[in-house]
Amino acid sequence: MEPRTDIRNICVIAHVDHGKTTLVDALFKQAGLFRDNEAVAERVMDDNDLERERGITIFSKNASVTWNGVKINIVDTPGHSDFGGEVQRVMKMVDGALLLVDAVDGPMPQTKYVLKNALQIGLAPLVVINKIDRPDARPDWVLDQVFDLFSALGANDDQLDFHTVYTSAKNGIATLDHTVQGTSMAPLLDTILSGVKPPVVDMNAPFRMLATSVEYDNFLGRIAVGKIDRGKVTAGQQLARIDREGNITFTKIQKLFLYEGVNRQEVSEASAGDIVLIAAGFKELDIGETVADKEMPEALPTIEIDEPTISMNFSINTSPLVGKSGDKLTGRHIEDRLQQELRSNLALKVERNESGEAFKVSGRGELHLSILIETMRREGYELSVSRPQIIIREIDGVKMEPEEFVVVDVDEAYSGKVIERFGPRKGEMKNMANMEKGRVRLEFTIPARGLIGMHSELLTETRGSAVVTHSFHRFIPWSGPIEGRRTGSLISQDKGNATAYAIDKLSDRGEFFIKPGAEVYEGMVIGECSRSSDLVVNVTKGKKLTNVRAASADDTIKLTPPRLMSLEQTLEYLADDELAEVTPGSARIREKFLNEEDRKKARKRAGAA
């Protein structure tokens, strides 16, 4: 066993929006990955449409730069807690981590989560305090908070003696002393070479590698991605694939690739310590499986991922508007797509319901599942989705539920409204601190089911000023009933097109989700009722015109703009007896039973039960 000094393998971990992907961009530019006159998009590593639209990283990405003759393999990871499964598996193929912390916010819920994972597997993170160019930056305070977090998570002496670099990734500068203006990212790259240990490898042992990620190529099929644990591998070599159950199959390597910049480059050989892509005609290959030398097929420990905390039912779309914008409509379509997703999305679980007509899909949070739903709708799928439900566990005979740690940054004037919202949902305030410019930071613990629908409520109550972040905290005993949505729904009575006349006449009954001319059907939820009960209304009714009273005789109708909701807001809004009808063209809310008589019978059955 000897250190391989010509390579470093690192991941970049942080809370969402602390600047990971922008930092990686700056490292690319500093290392000369792009020509001086080359047009480069921001956030090069976020190449998925959804990532670019939302400004977040969803899928981990691999790339490399070379600095002073040393190749640095970099893995950019998601920052949102719902994609923690991506972070957990990525840490299996690196030897070091850059822990990125905002120079104003300091450690946030996801910072604690990713750092805990890094410390548990023995990584010694290098701390990067980013955004020091912000006028309200407080790097000394942030550094103290980071040290306290390391201590609270049980870091050993080696991990506590971490290197610190101060950066402004947006401006492409780094410095070892935040009182001295930086000029380039060179100090960070130099610190990576000196502060991150090189991989210690055995070049002479038989080849072995854990498939930490799986890519797909139309010509090469499934491609295993991972860090070579030991030995060497060459193109044309015979391989053994060992699945999670220990079954062994054999195949032959077709092509080998290494990462050069953000692209992959074909090579004839790779060695222990390299992050490599192996194309071997795998018909079946899942993350967490081992590929090894044919003569000595020894399995590596598989990847363990935290259990899901939330579930939804996916079923076929049965509304009268089915098939108007999508072309994948059947249960078989949905099942095949979910099975495909399971191969790469380790934190996801799929079970067929007892009725056989729907699938229970479990994930790490609402965002985790809504990203899957959004991806499916863009691929042409139509489906119905139920309200999110928290997954309950039984531990030592006690009914337990997940609890979340929540941080809310809000204008001071609205802090009382935020506290008031958490009370009925069994939230408990843990801390309150004043921040710069009239902002307040509130910290709570709350049962995870109390958070469903909370985000939209807080944005409404605080006029959009609240920034809410949360992460899994622990399992707690079941805390009893929690207050849900206080308002009922406005439900369409007929099929047709909504008219401005009808919406205007019904405006005092609640807030509408649709515009005049929108296509509606019986049982479709078209607005929020101002009362606690549901109300069935005719929104297609037009004004009867006569010779005495013509349309032009009336004043122009002025309507209140409708509330147009995103997919996440739609899922949050759902009541237990409602479904989200998700299609490529729209996301509507509907009753489970479209007919009013059927709804009455269902309520009677529920009451009797």
KOLMARLUM-473859 format. One record per residue (C-alpha): x, y, z. Coordinates in nm, 4 decimals, decimal comma. Layout:
# residues N
       px       py       pz
        X        Y        Z
...
***
This chain:
# residues 609
       px       py       pz
   0,0000   0,0000   0,0000
   0,1393   0,3384  -0,0976
   0,0012   0,6925  -0,1472
  -0,0646   0,7979  -0,5033
   0,0624   1,1552  -0,4966
  -0,0378   1,2477  -0,8544
  -0,4112   1,2532  -0,7745
  -0,6653   1,3936  -0,5279
  -1,0327   1,2956  -0,5097
  -1,2645   1,5484  -0,3430
  -1,6328   1,6297  -0,3180
  -1,7885   1,9702  -0,2547
  -2,0561   1,9596   0,0164
  -2,2707   2,2384   0,1592
  -2,6165   2,3664   0,2382
  -2,8297   2,4606  -0,0614
  -2,7382   2,7931  -0,2293
  -2,4051   2,8397  -0,0498
  -2,2237   2,8444  -0,3853
  -2,0857   2,4941  -0,4523
  -2,1390   2,4895  -0,8280
  -2,0165   2,8487  -0,8683
  -1,7017   2,7548  -0,6749
  -1,6377   2,4619  -0,9086
  -1,6769   2,7004  -1,2056
  -1,4101   2,9260  -1,0529
  -1,1721   2,6319  -1,0044
  -1,2180   2,5323  -1,3689
  -1,1286   2,8832  -1,4861
  -0,8288   2,9091  -1,2539
  -0,6907   2,5760  -1,3743
  -0,7159   2,6896  -1,7378
  -0,9896   2,4455  -1,8325
  -1,1406   2,7009  -2,0721
  -0,9765   2,9220  -2,3340
  -0,9628   3,2947  -2,2564
  -1,2064   3,3718  -2,5393
  -1,4355   3,0726  -2,4779
  -1,7980   3,1468  -2,3933
  -1,8765   2,9556  -2,0750
  -2,2229   2,9232  -1,9191
  -2,2622   2,9857  -1,5474
  -2,2872   2,6721  -1,3302
  -2,1262   2,4448  -1,5904
  -2,1887   2,1352  -1,3782
  -2,5663   2,1978  -1,3574
  -2,6414   2,0641  -1,7045
  -2,9942   1,9370  -1,6333
  -3,2812   2,1669  -1,7426
  -3,4491   2,1460  -1,4009
  -3,1219   2,2325  -1,2258
  -3,0739   2,5417  -1,4390
  -3,4345   2,6559  -1,3971
  -3,4380   2,6142  -1,0187
  -3,0792   2,7176  -0,9528
  -3,0075   2,4059  -0,7462
  -2,7995   2,0914  -0,7932
  -3,0107   1,7749  -0,8034
  -2,7688   1,5118  -0,9377
  -2,4034   1,4735  -0,8374
  -2,1542   1,5437  -1,1193
  -1,7923   1,4457  -1,1830
  -1,5165   1,6545  -1,3391
  -1,1422   1,7093  -1,3018
  -0,8772   1,9809  -1,3161
  -0,4974   1,9611  -1,3160
  -0,2955   2,1879  -1,0869
   0,0840   2,1799  -1,0499
   0,0967   1,8394  -1,2166
  -0,1648   1,6830  -0,9858
  -0,5040   1,5725  -1,1147
  -0,7909   1,6804  -0,8881
  -1,1141   1,4848  -0,9397
  -1,4057   1,6987  -0,8214
  -1,7585   1,5793  -0,7443
  -2,0265   1,8497  -0,7125
  -2,3099   1,7359  -0,4839
  -2,6663   1,8553  -0,4140
  -2,7218   2,0895  -0,1202
  -3,0890   2,0196  -0,0504
  -3,1603   1,7619   0,2195
  -3,4072   1,5785  -0,0064
  -3,1132   1,4687  -0,2236
  -2,8975   1,3472   0,0643
  -2,8866   1,0033  -0,1002
  -2,6724   1,1539  -0,3764
  -2,4297   1,2942  -0,1177
  -2,4052   0,9691   0,0779
  -2,3044   0,7591  -0,2215
  -2,0606   1,0204  -0,3574
  -1,8600   1,0134  -0,0338
  -1,7780   0,6490  -0,1096
  -1,5423   0,7526  -0,3911
  -1,3502   1,0496  -0,2496
  -1,0635   1,0973  -0,0049
  -1,1465   1,4510   0,1014
  -1,4217   1,7116   0,1071
  -1,4573   2,0859   0,0723
  -1,7175   2,1976   0,3264
  -1,8590   2,5204   0,1887
  -2,0232   2,7647   0,4326
  -2,1837   3,1016   0,3554
  -1,9946   3,3948   0,5145
  -2,3237   3,5465   0,6347
  -2,5563   3,2528   0,7073
  -2,2980   3,0254   0,8661
  -2,3804   2,6544   0,9193
  -2,7371   2,5657   0,8183
  -2,9439   2,2439   0,8592
  -2,7949   2,0681   0,5562
  -2,4420   2,1765   0,6558
  -2,4827   1,9688   0,9711
  -2,6213   1,6722   0,7751
  -2,3433   1,6538   0,5128
  -2,0680   1,7213   0,7677
  -2,1998   1,4435   0,9908
  -2,1798   1,1987   0,7003
  -1,8282   1,3111   0,6084
  -1,6963   1,2789   0,9645
  -1,8561   0,9350   1,0135
  -1,6673   0,7815   0,7197
  -1,3363   0,9378   0,8318
  -1,3007   1,2312   0,5912
  -1,1188   1,5410   0,7186
  -1,3036   1,8270   0,5471
  -1,1309   2,1441   0,4334
  -1,3502   2,4427   0,5307
  -1,4244   2,7054   0,2642
  -1,6010   3,0201   0,3875
  -1,7596   3,1581   0,0702
  -1,9206   3,4901  -0,0285
  -1,6764   3,7031   0,1748
  -1,7462   3,9828  -0,0743
  -2,0933   4,0352   0,0766
  -2,1124   4,3637   0,2706
  -2,2637   4,1870   0,5742
  -2,0083   3,9022   0,5735
  -1,8940   3,7885   0,9206
  -1,6216   3,5273   0,8572
  -1,4839   3,5176   1,2148
  -1,8280   3,4421   1,3589
  -1,8879   3,1783   1,0889
  -1,5530   3,0101   1,1615
  -1,6424   2,9860   1,5333
  -1,9805   2,8371   1,4453
  -1,8186   2,5799   1,2137
  -1,5690   2,4748   1,4836
  -1,8524   2,4367   1,7348
  -2,0409   2,2206   1,4830
  -1,7359   1,9963   1,4289
  -1,7081   1,9535   1,8075
  -2,0795   1,8839   1,8531
  -2,0634   1,6107   1,5862
  -1,7750   1,4329   1,7599
  -1,4916   1,5198   1,5216
  -1,1534   1,3713   1,6164
  -0,8385   1,5792   1,6681
  -0,7274   1,5395   1,3070
  -1,0676   1,6520   1,1762
  -1,0816   1,9469   1,4193
  -0,7459   2,0719   1,2900
  -0,9048   2,1710   0,9595
  -0,7637   2,4094   0,6984
  -0,9692   2,7226   0,6269
  -0,9840   2,9168   0,3010
  -1,1922   3,2312   0,2392
  -1,3394   3,2736  -0,1079
  -1,5630   3,4782  -0,3297
  -1,6456   3,2130  -0,5884
  -1,8510   3,4615  -0,7889
  -1,5433   3,6867  -0,8298
  -1,2978   3,3961  -0,8638
  -1,0769   3,4838  -0,5653
  -0,9502   3,2973  -0,2583
  -0,7349   3,3943   0,0386
  -0,5999   3,2309   0,3538
  -0,6581   3,5548   0,5494
  -0,9939   3,7258   0,4998
  -0,8394   4,0644   0,5881
  -0,6133   4,0368   0,2823
  -0,7736   4,0755  -0,0608
  -0,7331   3,7675  -0,2782
  -0,6385   3,7807  -0,6456
  -0,7149   3,4286  -0,7762
  -0,8334   3,0815  -0,6754
  -0,4731   2,9559  -0,6501
  -0,4694   2,9551  -0,2652
  -0,7631   2,7133  -0,2599
  -0,6082   2,4792  -0,5179
  -0,2762   2,4856  -0,3308
  -0,4559   2,4057  -0,0037
  -0,6353   2,1112  -0,1684
  -0,2957   1,9636  -0,2667
  -0,1473   2,0142   0,0809
  -0,4560   1,9525   0,2950
  -0,6323   1,6595   0,1219
  -0,4636   1,3233   0,1641
  -0,3822   1,1341  -0,1563
  -0,5467   0,7926  -0,1997
  -0,3499   0,5071  -0,0447
  -0,3658   0,2175  -0,2887
  -0,2384  -0,1302  -0,3691
  -0,1483  -0,1390  -0,7393
  -0,0513  -0,5060  -0,7394
  -0,3739  -0,6498  -0,5968
  -0,6528  -0,7805  -0,8253
  -0,8815  -0,5073  -0,9632
  -1,1935  -0,4118  -0,7660
  -1,4370  -0,1161  -0,7758
  -1,7724  -0,0171  -0,6259
  -2,0252   0,1226  -0,8759
  -2,1014   0,4513  -0,7003
  -2,2941   0,5892  -0,9958
  -2,4413   0,4508  -1,3184
  -2,4634   0,6389  -1,6484
  -2,6412   0,5323  -1,9650
  -2,5192   0,5586  -2,3244
  -2,7337   0,4715  -2,6276
  -2,4441   0,2819  -2,7862
  -2,2558   0,1439  -2,4846
  -2,5481   0,0711  -2,2530
  -2,5053   0,1040  -1,8766
  -2,1709   0,2441  -1,7593
  -2,0302   0,1875  -1,4087
  -1,8726   0,4940  -1,2423
  -1,6581   0,4733  -0,9307
  -1,3152   0,4997  -0,7712
  -1,0893   0,1983  -0,8291
  -1,0313   0,0428  -0,4877
  -0,7235  -0,1598  -0,5810
  -0,5246  -0,2905  -0,8779
  -0,5405  -0,1868  -1,2418
  -0,7926  -0,2371  -1,5207
  -0,7483  -0,2372  -1,8982
  -0,9792  -0,2177  -2,1978
  -1,0736  -0,5696  -2,3151
  -1,0251  -0,7211  -1,9673
  -1,2706  -0,9841  -1,8392
  -1,4745  -0,8619  -1,5421
  -1,6996  -1,0088  -1,2736
  -2,0143  -0,8200  -1,1719
  -2,1328  -0,8944  -0,8159
  -2,4870  -0,7785  -0,7375
  -2,6289  -0,6915  -0,3942
  -2,7369  -1,0546  -0,3350
  -2,3875  -1,1871  -0,4148
  -2,4749  -1,3301  -0,7588
  -2,1827  -1,3188  -1,0032
  -2,1939  -1,2703  -1,3807
  -1,9056  -1,2179  -1,6205
  -1,8516  -0,9704  -1,9013
  -1,5773  -0,7979  -2,1009
  -1,4779  -0,4314  -2,0864
  -1,5576  -0,2521  -2,4115
  -1,4306   0,0959  -2,3257
  -1,2664   0,2809  -2,0359
  -1,2972   0,6544  -1,9673
  -1,1485   0,9062  -1,7237
  -1,2815   1,2546  -1,6547
  -1,0863   1,5356  -1,8193
  -1,2483   1,8649  -1,7318
  -1,6248   1,8198  -1,7609
  -1,5917   1,5614  -2,0390
  -1,4874   1,1982  -2,0428
  -1,1761   1,0833  -2,2300
  -1,1213   0,7274  -2,3526
  -0,8135   0,5524  -2,2087
  -0,6629   0,2056  -2,2400
  -0,5789   0,1617  -1,8694
  -0,6754   0,2992  -1,5289
  -0,5284   0,2413  -1,1833
  -0,6285   0,2357  -0,8173
  -0,7265   0,5847  -0,7027
  -0,8684   0,6868  -1,0423
  -1,2368   0,7739  -1,0790
  -1,3199   0,5743  -1,3894
  -1,6124   0,4940  -1,6185
  -1,6372   0,1302  -1,7309
  -1,8505   0,0312  -2,0300
  -1,8801  -0,3460  -2,0451
  -2,2139  -0,4100  -2,2103
  -2,3927  -0,4319  -1,8739
  -2,7560  -0,5197  -1,9385
  -2,8269  -0,4902  -1,5666
  -2,6125  -0,2876  -1,3288
  -2,7239  -0,1021  -1,0171
  -2,5514   0,1456  -0,7889
  -2,3835  -0,0285  -0,4960
  -2,2731  -0,3353  -0,6938
  -1,9085  -0,4394  -0,7290
  -1,7116  -0,4937  -1,0501
  -1,3918  -0,6955  -0,9969
  -1,1232  -0,9099  -1,1514
  -1,2713  -1,2285  -1,2990
  -1,0241  -1,4492  -1,1142
  -1,0928  -1,2936  -0,7721
  -1,4492  -1,1574  -0,7564
  -1,4630  -1,0117  -0,4046
  -1,7518  -0,7787  -0,3178
  -1,7074  -0,4419  -0,1503
  -1,9531  -0,3256   0,1207
  -2,2601  -0,1875  -0,0547
  -2,3918   0,1659  -0,0143
  -2,6331   0,2226   0,2735
  -2,8762   0,5114   0,2292
  -3,1032   0,6774   0,4874
  -3,4610   0,5507   0,4796
  -3,7370   0,7540   0,3058
  -3,9555   0,9757   0,5250
  -4,2460   1,0639   0,2925
  -4,4632   0,8827   0,0373
  -4,7214   0,9531  -0,2334
  -4,9470   0,7323  -0,4422
  -4,8881   0,7460  -0,8198
  -5,1735   0,6213  -1,0402
  -5,3086   0,6677  -1,3915
  -5,4875   0,9883  -1,4882
  -5,8637   0,9239  -1,4969
  -5,9898   1,2790  -1,5519
  -6,2104   1,3743  -1,8521
  -5,9102   1,5648  -1,9952
  -5,6810   1,2610  -2,0061
  -5,4563   1,2334  -2,3106
  -5,4823   1,5975  -2,4160
  -5,1137   1,6749  -2,3658
  -4,9356   1,3486  -2,2804
  -4,8718   1,0216  -2,4651
  -4,7714   0,7896  -2,1762
  -5,0986   0,7180  -2,0005
  -5,1144   0,3569  -1,8802
  -5,0191   0,1892  -1,5543
  -4,7520  -0,0077  -1,7415
  -4,5954   0,3170  -1,8614
  -4,5795   0,4498  -1,5054
  -4,4472   0,1228  -1,3608
  -4,1685   0,0917  -1,6202
  -4,0606   0,4525  -1,5605
  -4,0524   0,4075  -1,1820
  -3,8480   0,0886  -1,2143
  -3,6045   0,2763  -1,4373
  -3,5746   0,5503  -1,1758
  -3,4971   0,2989  -0,9007
  -3,1758   0,1970  -1,0754
  -3,0091   0,5329  -1,0151
  -3,2172   0,6979  -0,7409
  -3,1072   0,5054  -0,4337
  -3,3165   0,7029  -0,1834
  -3,6398   0,6076  -0,3661
  -3,8670   0,3106  -0,2915
  -4,1598   0,1854  -0,5005
  -4,4319  -0,0593  -0,3919
  -4,7480  -0,1648  -0,5725
  -5,0601  -0,0889  -0,3668
  -5,2850  -0,3729  -0,2509
  -5,5438  -0,2734  -0,5116
  -5,2783  -0,3130  -0,7813
  -5,3937   0,0091  -0,9470
  -5,1445   0,2514  -0,7905
  -4,7843   0,2666  -0,6728
  -4,6657   0,3882  -0,3346
  -4,3539   0,5943  -0,4078
  -4,1410   0,6858  -0,1050
  -3,8614   0,9413  -0,0920
  -3,6645   1,1788   0,1267
  -3,9020   1,4752   0,1026
  -4,1555   1,6659  -0,1038
  -3,8876   1,8185  -0,3294
  -3,7301   1,4775  -0,3916
  -4,0606   1,3378  -0,5185
  -4,1749   1,6539  -0,6969
  -3,8538   1,6556  -0,9045
  -3,9365   1,3000  -1,0157
  -4,2954   1,4027  -1,1010
  -4,1732   1,7107  -1,2913
  -3,9247   1,4973  -1,4867
  -4,1960   1,2455  -1,5777
  -4,4406   1,5121  -1,6985
  -4,1688   1,6569  -1,9236
  -4,1177   1,3117  -2,0699
  -4,4854   1,2924  -2,1726
  -4,6373   1,1080  -1,8762
  -4,9816   1,1819  -1,7346
  -5,0533   1,0644  -1,3802
  -5,2555   1,1304  -1,0657
  -5,0683   1,1924  -0,7407
  -5,2050   1,1826  -0,3845
  -5,1274   1,4125  -0,0936
  -4,7829   1,3479   0,0628
  -4,7944   1,1204   0,3677
  -4,5302   1,0788   0,6382
  -4,3872   0,7284   0,6816
  -4,4413   0,5984   1,0347
  -4,2034   0,3499   1,1971
  -4,2470   0,1200   1,4948
  -3,9366   0,1193   1,7151
  -3,9365  -0,1084   2,0227
  -4,3144  -0,1274   2,0046
  -4,3567   0,2525   1,9989
  -4,5151   0,4369   1,7067
  -4,2519   0,6854   1,5848
  -4,2544   0,9640   1,3273
  -3,9763   1,1796   1,1731
  -3,9036   1,5200   1,3213
  -3,7462   1,8049   1,1207
  -3,5130   2,0833   1,2300
  -3,6295   2,4060   1,0624
  -3,4590   2,7424   1,0168
  -3,6706   3,0418   0,9104
  -3,5045   3,3714   0,8139
  -3,7685   3,6448   0,7966
  -3,8222   4,0194   0,8280
  -3,8592   4,1077   1,1961
  -4,2106   4,2466   1,1426
  -4,3386   3,8996   1,0484
  -4,1619   3,6926   1,3173
  -4,4779   3,6765   1,5294
  -4,6817   3,5379   1,2394
  -4,4199   3,2671   1,1788
  -4,4210   3,1602   1,5455
  -4,8007   3,1606   1,5412
  -4,8072   2,9224   1,2412
  -4,5779   2,6668   1,4035
  -4,7802   2,6374   1,7252
  -5,0897   2,4482   1,5974
  -4,8615   2,2136   1,4004
  -4,6749   2,0966   1,7125
  -4,3684   2,3058   1,6324
  -4,1345   2,3997   1,9190
  -3,9110   2,7086   1,8947
  -3,5495   2,6358   1,9914
  -3,3770   2,9647   1,9227
  -3,4338   3,3210   1,8013
  -3,1515   3,5507   1,6894
  -3,1383   3,8948   1,5312
  -2,9530   3,9243   1,2020
  -2,8445   4,2159   0,9888
  -3,0852   4,4605   0,8194
  -3,3934   4,3922   1,0305
  -3,3988   4,0148   0,9735
  -3,4590   3,7486   1,2378
  -3,3543   3,3822   1,2396
  -3,5992   3,1431   1,4057
  -3,5145   2,7785   1,4744
  -3,7795   2,5120   1,5371
  -3,8261   2,1401   1,5678
  -4,1533   2,0101   1,4236
  -4,3014   1,6728   1,3214
  -4,2341   1,6299   0,9493
  -4,6060   1,6021   0,8707
  -4,6541   1,9478   1,0249
  -4,4354   2,0910   0,7486
  -4,6628   1,9701   0,4676
  -4,8266   2,2814   0,3297
  -4,6333   2,5052   0,5714
  -4,4028   2,6653   0,3142
  -4,6852   2,8135   0,1085
  -4,8587   2,9431   0,4225
  -4,5418   3,1139   0,5444
  -4,4783   3,2817   0,2097
  -4,8349   3,4160   0,2132
  -4,8218   3,5332   0,5747
  -4,4795   3,7029   0,5340
  -4,5409   3,8457   0,1860
  -4,2652   3,6320   0,0411
  -3,9955   3,7441   0,2861
  -3,9500   3,4066   0,4638
  -3,6641   3,1769   0,3646
  -3,7301   2,8278   0,5013
  -3,4756   2,5450   0,5200
  -3,5033   2,2142   0,7037
  -3,3428   1,8753   0,7455
  -3,4218   1,5464   0,9190
  -3,3520   1,5708   1,2926
  -3,4601   1,2443   1,4585
  -3,7520   1,0052   1,5121
  -3,9927   1,0971   1,7926
  -4,3018   0,9270   1,9419
  -4,6226   0,9974   1,7472
  -4,7345   1,3459   1,8548
  -5,1079   1,3131   1,7888
  -5,3372   1,4931   1,5421
  -5,1986   1,8002   1,3651
  -5,4109   2,0769   1,2227
  -5,4183   2,0738   0,8420
  -5,5584   2,3184   0,5910
  -5,8281   2,5367   0,7460
  -6,0147   2,6156   0,4244
  -6,2297   2,4093   0,1896
  -6,2206   2,3913  -0,1898
  -6,4297   2,5431  -0,4666
  -6,5318   2,2495  -0,6868
  -6,6595   2,2703  -1,0425
  -7,0149   2,1463  -1,0954
  -7,0016   2,1080  -1,4747
  -6,7726   2,0431  -1,7664
  -6,6968   2,3326  -2,0005
  -6,5022   2,6580  -2,0106
  -6,4920   2,9016  -1,7201
  -6,6437   3,2426  -1,7888
  -6,5431   3,5811  -1,6507
  -6,9087   3,6450  -1,5667
  -6,9335   3,3340  -1,3444
  -6,5965   3,3937  -1,1754
  -6,6972   3,7532  -1,1010
  -7,0303   3,6477  -0,9463
  -6,8535   3,3875  -0,7294
  -6,5593   3,6065  -0,6276
  -6,6951   3,6524  -0,2743
  -6,6937   3,2744  -0,2190
  -6,3147   3,2398  -0,2256
  -5,9968   3,2671  -0,4341
  -5,9781   3,1096  -0,7800
  -5,6929   2,9072  -0,9319
  -5,8114   2,9442  -1,2937
  -5,8470   3,2176  -1,5547
  -6,1555   3,2844  -1,7706
  -6,1627   3,0432  -2,0639
  -5,9905   2,7627  -1,8716
  -6,1259   2,4146  -1,9445
  -6,2884   2,2620  -1,6353
  -6,4779   1,9422  -1,5529
  -6,7075   1,8088  -1,2815
  -6,5109   1,7440  -0,9633
  -6,2166   1,9664  -1,0567
  -6,0919   2,1946  -0,7772
  -6,0924   2,5460  -0,9209
  -6,0256   2,7546  -0,6110
  -6,0012   2,7857  -0,2352
  -6,3263   2,8387  -0,0459
  -6,3342   3,1165   0,2135
  -6,5052   2,8758   0,4552
  -6,3831   2,5490   0,6059
  -6,6167   2,3304   0,3981
  -6,6100   2,2481   0,0256
  -6,8478   2,4319  -0,2076
  -6,9678   2,3078  -0,5478
  -7,0122   2,5967  -0,7942
  -7,0992   2,6467  -1,1615
  -6,8103   2,8395  -1,3095
  -6,9180   2,7854  -1,6734
  -7,2368   2,9898  -1,6461
  -7,2680   3,2762  -1,8955
  -7,4798   3,5908  -1,8845
  -7,8125   3,5668  -2,0643
  -7,8308   3,8431  -2,3244
  -8,1515   4,0095  -2,4548
  -8,2379   4,2823  -2,7039
  -8,2788   4,5221  -2,4144
  -7,9495   4,4318  -2,2459
  -7,6510   4,3570  -2,4671
  -7,3007   4,2588  -2,3670
  -7,1594   4,6021  -2,4486
  -7,4007   4,7676  -2,2095
  -7,2189   4,6310  -1,9060
  -6,9035   4,7702  -1,7613
  -6,5914   4,5644  -1,8282
  -6,5522   4,2979  -1,5600
  -6,2403   4,3438  -1,3493
  -6,1325   4,0185  -1,1866
  -5,8839   3,9564  -0,9087
  -5,5842   3,7726  -1,0617
  -5,6036   3,3966  -0,9899
  -5,3556   3,2173  -0,7670
  -5,1332   3,0216  -1,0068
  -4,9436   2,7496  -0,8222
  -4,6228   2,5643  -0,9029
  -4,6144   2,1841  -0,8917
  -4,4720   2,1873  -0,5355
  -4,7407   2,4303  -0,4199
  -5,0072   2,2128  -0,5822
  -4,8817   1,9025  -0,3980
  -4,8656   2,0943  -0,0683
  -5,2210   2,2240  -0,1107
  -5,3857   1,8835  -0,1541
  -5,6348   1,7586   0,1033
  -5,6689   1,3882   0,1834
  -5,9680   1,3525  -0,0501
  -5,7970   1,5282  -0,3444
  -5,5490   1,4346  -0,6173
  -5,3087   1,6300  -0,8335
  -5,3660   1,5642  -1,2039
  -5,0179   1,6108  -1,3526
  -4,9743   1,6313  -1,7300
  -4,7092   1,7857  -1,9586
  -4,9365   2,0860  -2,0071
  -5,0650   2,1538  -1,6559
  -5,0996   2,0496  -1,2919
  -5,4634   2,0576  -1,1774
  -5,6281   1,9671  -0,8484
  -5,9297   1,7352  -0,8511
  -6,1443   1,5388  -0,6109
  -6,0722   1,1648  -0,5848
  -6,4405   1,1093  -0,6644
  -6,5531   1,3444  -0,9398
  -6,9262   1,2949  -0,8838
  -7,0851   1,4689  -0,5836
  -7,2976   1,1626  -0,4946
  -6,9870   0,9433  -0,4907
  -6,8150   1,1929  -0,2618
  -7,1080   1,1860  -0,0192
  -7,0996   0,8042  -0,0072
  -6,7234   0,8120   0,0556
  -6,7689   1,0570   0,3439
  -7,0362   0,8322   0,4966
  -6,8085   0,5285   0,4722
  -6,5228   0,7239   0,6304
  -6,7530   0,8423   0,9112
  -6,8737   0,4886   0,9792
  -6,5172   0,3602   0,9866
***
